[in-house]
Amino acid sequence: MGIGGVNIWQLLILLLVIVLVFGTNKLRTIGADLGNAIKGFRHAMRETDEAPATTEKKTKSAEANVDEASHVIEGQVDPKNTSKT
């Protein structure tokens, strides 16, 4: 008896049936798609791990911009001195 009551010969027969049904090209395509999906998942997980650090930097820079923008200069435009330079 093998893994879970399945021996090596039963696994080989199952593999042979799968290859006959799907073909080697289709199995290769499925394997490549599965690999790309796993890479994409890992990449997304890395981005979410790095995201809090970048949002913290953006928040600090946004606060600095608000402080600079809060200074309002009021005045009056003199129409005589509105020449384009």
C-alpha positions, 0 to 999 in steps of 0.5 A: 500500500502506498500513500492513502491506499494508492500504490505506484502502479495506480498512480502511473495508470492515472497519469497515463489516462490524464496525458491521453485525455489532455495531451502533453501540450495542454498539460504544459500550458496548464503548468505554465499558467499555474506557475505564472499565477503563483509568481503573480500571487507572490509579487502581490504579497510582496507589494502589500508588505511594502505598501504601508511604508510607501503610504506613510511616506506619502502621508508625511509629504501630503501633510507638508504640502498642506502646511505650505499651502495654508499660507494665503497672501491677500492683495490687490492687483494694480491694472497699470502694472500687469505687463507680461515679462 
